[in-house]
Amino acid sequence: MDLRSALLCVGGSVCSFKLVHTLLGGLQAPPREGHRAWRQRNIGTSLAHSSLSGAWAALCFWCHPQMAEDLISTHTRFSFSLVTLSTGYFIYDALDLLLNQSFKRSWEVLLHHAVVVSCFSLAISSRLYVGFAVLSLLVEINTVFLHIRQLMLLSGWRNRPAGGSAPTTDPPRPTPAFRLTSLLNLATFLVFRLCTLGWMTRWLAAQAGQIPRFAHTLGTVGLGGITVMNVVLLYRLLRAEVLTDTRTSGKDH
């Protein structure tokens, strides 16, 4: 795939995810407006991308295991297409956030998207490091459960409805579906997010003398920043799930 075709794929991806966002708005019953409704459509669109790209990335390594042995120059048209699709998604989502949410609330996500688009753009333009980019998209397997959890919170599906008409002082109990989603979210976070980022960091350090300084610096700075963001995200999840449950259980005894 030449550069012109790759740019067309990126542009087509931007338009496709805009279409997904619009279609999700039509599925909301009754149709709703406002920030909360936009947030649900935004997360729904992100869920569509993470479901597609996470499965696609795993399939790339399953069908072409040689790519795992050479993350620099070995790739297929199938894997290259995934990188163009995800680049388009991150561009679309950044524009969606800039237009619909304050910078104060979205700067972390915008910074993440800027780093990813910069690194993926290098892979697309040079046709190198495609395998490394595809490896990073294994993180999206965890993102599936992260977005499902967010949608459940927005939709009020976290806690079981209170039974009976008498007032109660008992703390709300999460539904079994929410507990399962939270468990899968934390488990896949450790496997597909932290382990993947750790392996990428080790690989990048080992390649210090084999790739150009600019590419190595871009990868190191970008990966370092994203790793810090993910450590903060893990802390927030643990505080919301584990620490909150511990405090609630302590009050019950």
N, C-alpha and C positions, 0 to 999 in steps of 0.2 A: 504494500500500500504506500503510494507516494504521499508527500506532505500535503498536497492539495486535497487528495481524497481523505486524508486523516482530518484535516480542518473541516471538511464537509460533514464528516461523521460526528465531530465535536458539536458543530452547529445543529445537526439533526438531533443530537442527544439533548441539547438545551431545549429545543422546541418540543421534543417528545415528553420531557418531564414537566414542561409547562402544560401540555395537554393532559397529563396524568393529574396534575393539580386541579385543573378546571373540571375534569370528569369527577373527581372526588367531591367537588363542591356540589355537583348535581346529585350525588348519592346521599347527601345529608338530608335527612327527613325529620322535621321540615327544614327547607333550606334556611341557613342561618348566616348572619353577617357578624362583623365585629372581630376583635382580636382573637378571642377564644376559638371561633369557627375557623379563622385563618390558620391558627396554630395547629388545629387538628388536621387540616388539609396539608400543611407543611410537613408535619410528622408522618402523615400517611404517604406522601410522596417520597420522603426519605426511607420509609419502610419498603416501598416498592424497589428503590435503588439498592438498599442493603440486601434484600432477599435475592435479587437478580445477580448482583455483583459478587456476593459471598459464595453463592452456589457456582457461579461462572468461574471464579478464581480457583476454587477447589477442583473443578472439572479440568481446568487448564493443566494443573500439575498431575492430575490423574491420567489424562490423555497423553501428556508429553512430559514424563518424569525427568527427561534430560534437562529441562529448563531449571530444575532445582539444583543441578550440578553446575550450571553456568548462568547466573542471574544477570550477566552483563550483555552478552551478545546472542544468546540462544532464545528464540521465541518463535511463535507461530502467528499466522494471521488472526487466528481465533483469540489468542492472548492480547495481541496488539489492539484488536477491536474493543476488547474489554477496557483497556486503558483509555481509549478515546471516548467511550461511552461514559466512564466515570468522570473524566475530565469535564465533559459537558454537564453532567449532573452537578458537580461542585460549583461550576460557574453559574448555573441556573439557581442553585440554592443560595449562593452568595447574593445574587441580584434580588431574589425574593426577600431575603432578610433585610437588605439595605432599604428596600421599598416599603416594608411592612412592620419593621421592628426597630426600636431605638438602638443606636450604636452601643450604648451602655449595657444593654441586655444581650447583645449578640456579638460583642467584639471577640470573645474566645472562639466562637464557631467561625467567624470571618477570618481570624488569624489562622485557624486550622485549614480552612479551605484555600487560603492564599498560599500556604506552604505546600499543600498537596498539588494544587494546580501548577505551581512553579516546578516541582519535581517531575510531575507527569508530563509537563510541556517539554522538559529536557529529554525525557524518554521518547516522546513522539517525534521531536525534531531531529534527534540524533539516531533514532532507532536502536538505541542502546539502553540498558538498565530496565528493559520491559519486564523481565522476570522479577526484578526487585520490586517494581511497581505492582505487579500482580500479587506478589507475596504480601505486600502491605494490605491488599484488599481482602485477605483472609480475616482481617479485623472486622469486616462487615458482617461476618457470621454472628458475632456477639451483638453488633448494632441492631440486628433483627429483634432480639429480645429486649434490648434497651428501648427501642421505639414502641414495641408492644406495651411495655410497662408504662411508658409516658402516655400512650393513648388510653390505657385503663385508668390512669390517674385523672386525666382530663375528662373522661366520660363518667367518672364517679363509680367505677367498678372495683375499687380497691377493697372496700369494707362491706361486710354483710349488712343487709338492712336490719334495723332494730326490730326485734319481735315483740308483739304485744303493744298495748296502748299506754301502759304504765311507764312513767319516766324511770330511767335507770342510770346509775353512776358507773356502770361497767364500761371500760374502754372499748372502742369499736374493734371488731375482729376482722382481719383480712380474709377475703374469700379464698377458697382452695386454688382457684385459677390464678389469682394474684400471687399467692405464695409460690406456686409452681413456676410462674413466670420470673419471679424474683430470684428463685434458686437457679434456674437455667441462665438467667442474666449474669449472676455472680460466677457460676461455673465456667461459662463460655468467656467471660471477661478474663479469667485467669489463664485459660488455655489459648484462646484465639487472639487475645489482645496483649496481655502482658508477656506471654511466652513468645509470641510472634515479634513484638517490638524488641524484646531482649535478644532474640536470635538475629534480627536485622542489625542491631547495634554491634553485636559481636562480629558479624560478617563485614560490616562497613569498616570496623577498626582493622580487620585483617587485610582489607583491600587498600589500605592507605597508600602504598607505593605502586599500585597497579592501575589506578584510575586518575584522570586529570585532577589537579588541585581544586579547580572550580566545582567540578561535579562532587568531589569528596566533601568540600566545605558546605555546599548546598545540602547534601544529604545529611551531614553531621548536625548542622544547625537545625534543619527541619525536623529530623528525627528526635533530636534532643528536646526541642520545644514540644513536640507532640507527646513524647514520653512524660514530660512534666504535666501536661494537661491530663493525661490518662491517670497518673497517680492521684491528682486532685479529684478527678471523677470517681476513682475507686474509693477515696476517702468519703466523698459525699454519699455514695451508694451504701457503704458500710454504716455511715452515721444514720442514714434514713431507714435502713432495713435492720441491721443487726443491733445497733445501739438503741434504737427506738424500741425494738421488741424486748431487749433486755430490761430497759427501764419500765416498760409496761408489765412484764412478768414480775418484776420486783414489787410493783404496787399491788399485785394480786395476792401476795403472800403476807 
